[in-house]
Amino acid sequence: MKLAMIGFGQAGGKVLDRFLEYDREEGSEIVRAAVAVNTAKADLMGLDNVPEENRVLIGQARVKGHGVGADNELGAEVAEEDIDEVQSAIDNIPVHEVDAFLIIAGLGGGTGSGGGPVLAKHLKRIYTEPVYALGILPGSDEGGIYTLNAARSFQTFVRETDNLLVFDNDNWRQSGESMESGYADINREIVERFGILFGAGEIKEGGEVGESVVDSSEIINTLACGGVSTVGYASETLDRDHKSGLLSRFTGEEEEIDSTSTTNRITSLVRKATLGRLTLPCEVGGTERALLVLAGPPKYLNRKGIERGRKWLEDETGSMEVRGGDYPRSKDDKVRSVVLLSGVTNVPRIKELQQVAVEAQDNIDDLRDASSENLDRLVHDDDEELEPLF
């Protein structure tokens, strides 16, 4: 799938930067064009892979390149004011070569959570290609303002995009990790999962073609139900017999692969990906649509295993719209399973997020009321104590 990726804000820019690095290492050519947008000049300067001409600094008149300080209302305002500057960078994107737009943003900060939905609305008004967002939820220990931002931004992104794919930091941060190493690991996990998903079906000339190819139209159809999506992932390192590998080099004979074990491995990986650690934990039952991608050396993938895994996924989700296929990667030393669950509804983390946000908003309102009362009392008391001048 060919994507025009826009990293909005600090987290979005860093994930975009990592996607470009992955693209170069894997030769997957997922990212057809990349633009990074931010209100903080230092964050843009810290990117390694996004071309300088595609780094857009917005809000200079308001915040002087210093960011919006986790104020997502201000983030939305400066995005509205400077949307033409963002559009100028997007104008250089060869849209006729792009299957969809993907806006990447952290939902807890100010720039991405506020400006990302503004850009999504703008893109949907101008282009016919689908507009998706990859939203990154803050950890529950990051503070009340970030939770409040995330709850607001989440609802707005769902409304303004064709689908919101979510990655929950709370489910991935390890205790005792430094912030820098923790987020670097998280960004790697994000790119590994979505890289396999979006890379499926992008066959180069002379490259390998799967038995049952997953192309961009199947990804688009899976995401077309709208709402919220989550992705599961599982992998198994192949235990190749070193001796048989050497023998096949000399004799020219293909190493024998047991089809039964291949089928069992695939079905096991599908179960692990679906029931294991999802990018956004949820109840799998009730999923509207799903997509299964199996990646690895072609001889370790077979149609029977994929069909069996797809049937199991149908039963588990209760959806009749489950697509699936293989993604041949001869040089890979693993078999990988990626499961996209689209249109999920029973998501405890979102319910918790919204509840915390309501409480945080109530506290903010109470503090404002108390401050207003204190100010009125202070002014009133001062008026009583002042002697008239005349």
C-alpha positions in Angstrom: 0.0 0.0 0.0 1.4 3.4 -1.0 0.9 6.0 1.7 1.4 9.7 2.0 2.4 10.0 5.6 2.2 13.2 7.6 3.8 13.2 11.1 2.0 15.9 13.2 3.6 16.9 16.4 6.6 15.5 18.3 5.4 11.9 18.6 4.0 11.8 15.0 7.3 13.1 13.6 9.4 10.6 15.4 7.2 7.6 14.2 7.3 9.0 10.7 11.1 9.2 10.9 11.2 5.6 12.0 8.9 4.5 9.2 11.3 6.1 6.6 14.2 4.2 8.2 12.2 0.9 8.1 11.3 1.6 4.4 15.0 2.1 3.5 16.1 -1.0 5.4 13.4 -3.3 4.1 13.0 -1.8 0.6 9.3 -2.0 1.1 8.5 1.4 -0.5 5.4 2.0 1.7 6.0 5.7 2.2 5.5 7.4 -1.1 5.8 10.8 0.5 6.6 12.1 4.0 5.8 15.5 5.6 6.5 16.5 9.2 4.5 19.3 10.8 5.2 20.9 14.2 5.0 24.0 16.3 8.4 23.3 17.9 11.4 24.0 15.7 13.7 21.9 17.9 11.5 18.8 17.3 11.7 19.2 13.5 15.5 19.7 13.7 15.8 16.4 15.6 14.5 14.3 12.7 17.0 12.2 10.7 15.1 10.9 7.7 12.5 13.4 6.8 13.8 15.7 4.0 14.3 19.3 5.3 12.1 20.8 2.6 9.3 18.6 3.9 9.5 19.9 7.5 6.8 22.5 8.1 6.9 24.8 11.1 3.5 26.3 11.9 2.3 28.8 14.5 5.4 31.0 14.3 3.4 34.1 14.8 1.8 32.7 17.9 4.4 30.5 19.7 7.6 31.6 18.0 8.7 28.0 17.3 8.5 26.9 20.9 5.5 24.6 20.8 2.0 25.0 22.2 2.8 23.6 25.7 0.3 20.7 25.6 -2.6 23.1 24.8 -4.5 21.2 22.1 -7.0 24.0 21.6 -4.1 26.3 20.6 -2.7 23.4 18.5 -6.0 23.3 16.6 -6.0 27.1 16.2 -2.5 27.4 14.7 -3.2 24.5 12.4 -6.3 26.3 11.1 -4.4 29.5 10.7 -1.4 27.9 8.9 -3.2 25.1 6.9 -2.0 26.7 3.7 1.6 26.2 4.7 0.9 22.5 5.3 -1.0 22.3 2.0 2.0 23.8 0.2 4.1 20.8 1.3 1.4 18.3 0.4 1.1 19.9 -3.1 4.5 18.3 -3.8 3.1 14.8 -3.1 2.3 12.8 -6.3 -1.3 12.0 -5.1 -2.0 9.9 -8.2 0.6 7.4 -6.9 -0.9 7.3 -3.4 -3.5 4.9 -2.1 -4.3 6.8 1.1 -3.1 9.5 3.5 -2.0 8.5 7.0 -1.7 11.2 9.7 0.5 10.1 12.6 0.0 11.9 15.9 0.4 11.5 19.6 -3.1 12.1 21.2 -1.8 13.4 24.5 0.3 16.5 23.4 -0.9 19.8 22.0 0.2 20.0 18.4 -0.6 16.6 17.1 -3.8 16.0 19.1 -5.2 19.5 18.2 -3.8 20.0 14.7 -4.1 16.4 13.4 -7.9 16.4 13.1 -7.8 19.8 11.5 -5.6 18.5 8.8 -7.7 15.3 8.4 -10.8 17.4 7.8 -8.9 19.6 5.3 -7.6 16.5 3.3 -11.0 14.9 3.2 -12.5 18.0 1.7 -9.9 18.2 -1.1 -8.9 14.6 -2.0 -10.9 11.5 -2.8 -8.2 9.1 -1.3 -9.0 7.7 2.2 -7.6 9.7 5.1 -6.5 7.5 8.1 -4.9 8.4 11.3 -2.5 6.5 13.5 -3.2 7.9 17.0 -0.8 7.1 19.9 -2.5 7.2 23.3 -0.4 8.6 26.3 0.4 6.4 29.3 -1.9 6.8 32.3 1.1 8.0 34.3 1.8 11.0 32.0 -0.6 13.4 33.7 -4.2 14.6 33.7 -3.8 17.2 30.9 -2.5 14.5 28.5 -5.5 12.3 29.3 -7.9 15.1 28.8 -6.2 16.0 25.5 -6.4 12.3 24.4 -10.1 11.9 25.2 -10.9 15.1 23.2 -8.6 14.3 20.3 -9.8 10.7 20.1 -13.4 11.7 19.5 -12.4 14.4 17.0 -10.1 12.0 15.0 -12.8 9.4 14.8 -15.2 12.0 13.4 -12.8 13.5 10.9 -11.0 10.4 9.5 -12.0 7.3 7.5 -10.5 5.2 10.3 -8.5 5.7 13.4 -5.8 3.1 14.1 -4.7 3.3 17.7 -1.5 2.4 19.6 -1.8 2.5 23.4 1.5 3.4 25.1 0.0 2.2 28.4 0.1 -1.4 27.1 3.8 -1.2 26.1 5.9 0.9 28.5 8.1 -1.3 30.6 8.7 -0.4 34.3 12.2 1.0 35.0 12.7 2.1 31.4 14.0 5.6 30.6 11.7 7.8 28.6 14.1 7.8 25.6 14.6 4.1 25.4 11.0 3.4 26.2 9.7 5.5 23.4 12.3 4.2 21.0 11.1 0.7 21.7 7.5 1.7 21.3 8.2 3.3 17.9 10.0 0.2 16.7 7.0 -1.9 17.7 4.6 0.4 15.9 6.6 0.4 12.7 7.2 -3.4 12.8 3.4 -4.1 13.0 2.1 -1.5 10.6 5.1 -2.0 8.2 4.1 -5.6 7.6 0.4 -4.6 7.3 0.9 -1.9 4.8 3.8 -3.6 3.0 1.7 -6.6 2.0 0.9 -6.6 -1.7 3.6 -4.2 -2.7 5.3 -6.5 -5.2 8.3 -5.2 -7.1 9.0 -6.1 -10.7 10.6 -9.6 -10.7 9.7 -10.1 -7.0 7.8 -12.9 -5.4 4.0 -13.0 -5.6 2.0 -14.7 -2.9 -0.5 -17.5 -3.5 -3.2 -15.2 -2.1 -2.0 -11.6 -2.4 -3.3 -9.0 0.0 -3.4 -5.8 -2.0 -4.2 -2.2 -1.0 -7.9 -2.5 -2.0 -8.4 -5.2 0.7 -6.8 -3.0 3.3 -9.0 -0.1 2.2 -12.1 -2.3 2.3 -11.3 -3.6 5.8 -10.9 0.0 7.1 -13.9 1.3 5.2 -16.3 0.5 8.1 -14.8 3.5 9.9 -14.4 3.9 13.6 -11.5 2.5 15.5 -9.0 -0.2 14.6 -6.3 -2.2 16.4 -3.6 -4.5 15.2 -2.2 -7.8 16.6 1.1 -9.3 15.9 3.0 -12.6 16.5 6.1 -14.1 15.1 8.1 -17.3 15.3 11.8 -17.7 14.4 12.4 -20.5 11.9 14.5 -23.4 13.1 16.1 -24.3 9.8 18.2 -27.4 9.7 21.7 -26.1 8.9 22.9 -29.4 7.5 20.0 -29.8 5.1 20.6 -26.2 4.0 24.2 -27.0 3.1 23.1 -30.2 1.4 20.6 -28.4 -0.8 23.3 -26.0 -1.9 25.4 -28.9 -3.3 22.7 -31.2 -4.6 20.3 -28.5 -5.8 17.5 -30.3 -4.0 14.9 -28.2 -2.2 14.8 -28.6 1.6 11.7 -30.5 2.5 9.0 -28.6 4.5 6.4 -30.5 6.4 3.0 -29.1 5.3 1.3 -30.1 8.5 3.7 -28.3 10.7 3.5 -25.3 8.4 -0.3 -25.2 8.7 -0.2 -25.6 12.4 2.4 -22.9 12.8 0.3 -20.5 10.8 -2.9 -21.2 12.8 -1.1 -20.9 16.1 0.4 -17.5 15.0 -3.0 -16.2 14.0 -4.4 -17.1 17.5 -1.4 -15.5 19.2 -1.7 -12.3 17.2 -5.5 -12.0 17.8 -5.6 -13.0 21.5 -2.2 -11.5 22.5 -1.0 -8.0 23.0 -3.0 -5.8 20.6 -2.0 -2.2 19.8 -5.3 -1.2 21.5 -6.6 -3.9 23.9 -10.3 -4.7 23.2 -12.9 -7.4 23.1 -12.4 -9.3 19.8 -16.0 -10.4 19.5 -18.1 -7.8 17.7 -15.3 -6.7 15.4 -16.9 -5.4 12.2 -14.2 -6.4 9.7 -10.8 -8.1 9.9 -7.7 -8.7 7.8 -5.1 -11.4 8.2 -1.5 -11.1 6.7 1.0 -14.0 7.0 4.6 -12.9 6.1 7.8 -15.0 5.7 9.7 -17.2 3.3 7.2 -18.6 0.7 7.8 -22.3 1.4 6.8 -21.7 5.1 3.4 -20.2 4.0 0.6 -22.2 2.6 -3.0 -21.6 1.5 -4.4 -24.3 3.8 -2.9 -22.6 6.9 -4.1 -19.2 5.9 -7.6 -20.4 5.1 -7.8 -22.2 8.5 -6.6 -19.1 10.3 -9.1 -16.9 8.5 -11.9 -19.3 9.4 -10.8 -19.3 13.0 -10.8 -15.4 12.9 -14.3 -15.4 11.5 -15.5 -17.5 14.4 -13.6 -15.5 17.0 -14.8 -12.1 15.8 -18.2 -13.0 14.6 -17.6 -11.1 11.4 -18.3 -12.5 7.9 -16.0 -9.9 6.4 -12.6 -11.4 7.1 -9.9 -11.1 4.4 -6.5 -12.8 4.4 -3.4 -13.6 2.4 0.3 -14.0 2.4 3.3 -11.6 2.0 6.4 -13.5 0.7 9.7 -12.4 2.3 12.4 -14.8 1.2 15.2 -13.3 3.3 13.2 -13.3 6.5 14.1 -15.7 9.2 10.7 -15.6 10.8 7.1 -16.3 10.0 5.0 -13.3 11.1 1.2 -12.9 11.5 -0.5 -9.5 11.5 -4.2 -9.2 12.3 -6.1 -6.0 11.6 -9.4 -5.7 13.6 -11.5 -2.8 12.2 -14.6 -1.3 13.7 -14.0 -2.5 17.3 -16.4 -1.2 19.9 -15.8 -2.8 23.3 -12.6 -1.0 24.3 -12.1 -0.7 28.1 -9.2 1.7 27.8 -11.2 4.3 25.8 -14.1 4.1 28.4 -11.6 4.6 31.2 -9.9 7.5 29.3 -13.3 9.2 28.8 -14.2 8.8 32.4 -10.9 10.2 33.6 -11.3 13.1 31.2 -14.8 13.9 32.5 -13.4 14.0 36.0 -10.4 16.1 34.9 -12.8 18.6 33.2 -15.0 18.8 36.3 -11.9 19.5 38.4 -10.8 22.2 36.0 -14.3 23.8 36.1 -14.3 23.6 39.9 -10.9 25.3 40.1 -12.0 28.0 37.7 -15.1 28.6 39.8 -13.1 28.7 43.0 -10.6 31.1 41.4 -13.4 33.4 40.2 -15.0 33.4 43.6 -11.6 34.2 45.3 -11.0 37.0 42.9 -14.4 38.5 43.5 -13.9 38.2 47.2 -10.5 39.8 47.0 -11.8 42.7 44.9 -14.8 43.2 47.2 -12.7 43.2 50.4 -10.3 45.7 48.9 -13.2 48.0 47.9 -14.4 48.0 51.5 -10.9 48.8 52.9 -10.1 51.6 50.5 -10.6 55.2 51.7 -12.4 57.5 49.2 -10.1 60.0 47.5 -12.6 62.9 47.7 
